[in-house]
Amino acid sequence: MELEFTKMHGCGNDYIYFNCFTQKIDNPEGLSVGLSDRHKGIGGDGIVLICPSAVADAKMRMFNIDGSEGRMCGNAIRCVGKYLYEKGLVDKLDITIETLSGIKKLKLFNQDGEIFSVQVNMGKAELTPQNIPVALDGESVIGRMVDIAGSQQRITAVSMGNPHCVVFVDSVDEFDVAKIGPMFENSPLFPERVNTEFIKMIDDHTIKMRVWERGSGETWACGTGACAAVVAACENGFCKKNEDITVKLRGGDLVIRYNDDKTVYMTGNAIIAFEGVVKI
């Protein structure tokens, strides 16, 4: 069986994309595990299926390296928007994409027929603990001390369609993400596991971030994680709402805006690396 694919990335967060308008994927979980391997497969942070939708211009399904399905992926959805336009599946610059976290609105920025940047309305940030979910009481979890694997950590919990835990650290570069990340992901505080952002404030408009994603480990970028980082920075008083905040990731920069009504907008690049055919 031969499947056509496109390798794309947003800020280095790379996925293997399959056009399911023209081909059928029967086992995306297993396919993601096999093809994401960087030594024996194509290599990536997972796979993305671009599917028809009855309620939007297209539907996105994303699977992590371990085969688990993600509810939303900010970097991947920008690439889906670019793919749809450049492959002629849509002929407009304002489009909608269905995800497990709802329908997202995208604005595509075109230059000579090529989409070089995409803005995504990520919806409203969720701060209510049971809706994130995080097993803590109260109306929100902002700057709260908790126990993570026997260590006291100050966290801010946010959902951007998937659960996030944001931690402010003294040095992002020297932080042992590979050791500490799994402790957060598998903490009983997070019944659905959690993506964890380790961030440092550079100034009131700039954040540096590394991320440990549930099911994938450390990745070069996380769109929903960058949104969660800005929400956490604003809610903790380090940044102002209604202003563009640059989040510097290992793979590049994203620009995030968190408005008074809790709506979050994310803008960043979308790049095609290569296309090919894989035999299954």
N, C-alpha and C positions, 0 to 999 in steps of 0.2 A: 504494500500500500504506500503510495507517494502523497505527501502533503506539502503544499506550497506554504512558505512562511516568510515573514518580514521581521528582521531583527531591528528593534528601535529602542531608543532610550531618551529619558528626560532627566537632565542633570546626572547622567551616569547610572540611573536606576533603569536597568535594561531588562526587557522582556522579549519573548518570542511570540509574535502575533500571527494568528490564523484567521483568515477571512472565511467565516462560516455562512456567508451569503452564497458561496460557490462550492463549499466542501463541508463534509460532516466529520465531527470529532466525537468518537464514541467514549473514550476514556481519558478525559482531560487530566484527572488526578494522576494517573500513571504516566501519562505523556509528560506532565510537568516535572515529575521526579526524574525521569530518564533524560529528557532533553536539556534540563537546566544544569546538569553536571558540566562543569567547565573543563573537564579532562576527557570525558567519554561521550559528551553530548555537544549540543550547540553552545551552551553556556548562557546563563541568564539568572535573573532573580525570580523567574517563574514564567508562566505562559499566559497569554491573554487571548480570549476568543471574541471576535467582532461578529455579532449575530444580528439577525433581523429583530425588530421590535414592533409590537402592536401599538405602543404608546409613545414612542420616541423615534428619532431618526435611526437609531441603532441601539443595540444592547451590548454592554461590556461584561464579560465574566473573567475574573482574574484568579489564578491558582499559584500558590506559593511553591517554593522549592520542595517542601515536604508533602505536596499534594493537597493541602488544605485550601479551601476556597475563601478568598478575601471578599469582604463586603464592598470595599471601595479602595481605589488607588489613584492618588492625585497625579502622579507622574504618568501612569499608564493611560489615564483618560485623556490627557493632552495629546498623547501619541495616537490614540484612537481617532480623535478629531482630525488630526493631520492626515491620517490614512484615508478616512472617509472622503475628505475633500480632494486630495491629490489622486486618488484612484477613481474619482468620478461617481462615488456612491451618494454624495450630496453635492449640490451646486450652490450652496449658500454659506455665509460666513457666521451666521448665528444658528447653532444647532443644539439638539437635545440628545442626551445619551442616558439610557436606562441602566441602573446599577442595583445591586441588592440594598443599597442605602437610599434608593429613590432616584428620581430623574434629575440629572444635572444639566445646567445650561452652560454652553461654551460659546465664547467669542473668538473666532479665528482671525489672525492677522496675516494678510496675504501680501507677498511681494513677488511679482512676475510669475504668478501661478504656484508659488511655493509657500507653504505655511511655515513661518519662522518663529511664531510665538502664539501661545494660546492662553486666554484667561478663562478660568472656571469659577462659576458661582458654586462654592462648596456647600452652601446651605448654612444653617445656624449651628453654632457650637453648642454642644450639650454638656451642662455642668452638673446636672442632678445625678448623684452617685448611682442610684439603682438603674438609671438609663444608660450608664457608660459601658458595662457595669463595673463597680468597685464596691467591695463589701465594707463600706463605712457609712456612718449615719450623717445626718445634717443635710442642708440644702445644697452644699457644694464641698469639694475637697480642694482648697486653694492654700498652698504653702503649709500643709499639715504634716507633722512628724508622724511617721509610721515605722513599723518594724518590717524590714525586708531581709530574710535569711539571717536574723540575729543582729542586723545592723540598723541603726536609726537613720532614716532618710526623710528629707523634707520634700513632699511631692505635691504636684497639682495634677488632678485627673480631668481629662477632657475626652469627649467623643466627637469625632468628625466623620461619623458613619461607621467608625471602628474605634476601639478603645485605645486611649493614649495616656501615658504617665510621663510628666515632664519634671526633670530634675535639674536644678541649677548647680553647676560645678565650677571650681576655680580654674581648671585647665581642661579644655576639651581634648587637646592633642595628647596629653599624658594620661588621660582617663582610661582605665582598663575596661573597655566596653565588652570585650569578649568574656571576661570573668563576671562582671556585674550584671550585664544584660540578661542572661538566662535566669538570674535570681529574681528579677522583676517579672519576666515573662511567666515564670512558673510559680509565682507567689500565690498563696490561697486568697489574697486580697482581690485577685482578678480572676473570676470564675470562667471567663472566656479567654484567658491569657491576655497579654497586653503588649503594645508597641511602646518602647521607652525612648524618650528623647533626652539626651544629656547636652545641656546648652550653657553657653556663657554669653553674657551681655557685653558687646563691644562698645556700643553707645546706645542712645535711646531710639535709634533707627536701624541698628544692625545687631544680628544675633549669629553666633557661630554654633553649629550643631553637629552632633553625631547621633546615629539612631540604631537601635536594636529592634528589628521587626520580628514579631511572632511568626514562627514558621519559616523564616528566611535567615535569621541572624543579622549581623551588621551589613547594611547596604550603603551605597554611596549617596543615596538621597531617598527621602520619603516625603511626598507632597502633603498627605494628610498630617504627617508628623510636623512638618514646617508650619502648617496652619495651627496645630495644637501648641507649638512652641510660642507663636505670636499671641495666641489667646492667653496662655499662661503668663507671658511677660506683661501683657496689658492688665490682667486681673491681679497680678502681684505689684502693679504700680511702676514697672520699669519702662514701659512704652505707653504711648497714647493711642486711643482708638481713633478710627477715621483717618489714619495716616499710613502711607506705604512703609513697610518694614522689610528690609532685606535679610533673608536667612541664608547664611553661607554654609553650604554642605560640601562634603568631600568631592562631589561630582559637579558642582556649580552653584549658582545662586537662584533663589526663588524670591519673588516679591509678593508679600502677603498684606492684605488690608482687613482689619477686624473692626466692623462698624458697631454703632451703639445698639442696633437691634440684634447683635450677635451673629449677623451674617458675615461669612468669611469669603474673600475673593483671593484666588491664587493665580499668578501669572508666571509663566516660564517657557522654556524652549521645548521643542519636540524634534528629534533627529532620527532619520533612517540610517542605520549602519550598513545593512546589506540585505539582500533577498536570496532565497534559495529553495531547494526542494529536499525534504528529508524522507528517507525510506523507513517505514515502520514494519 
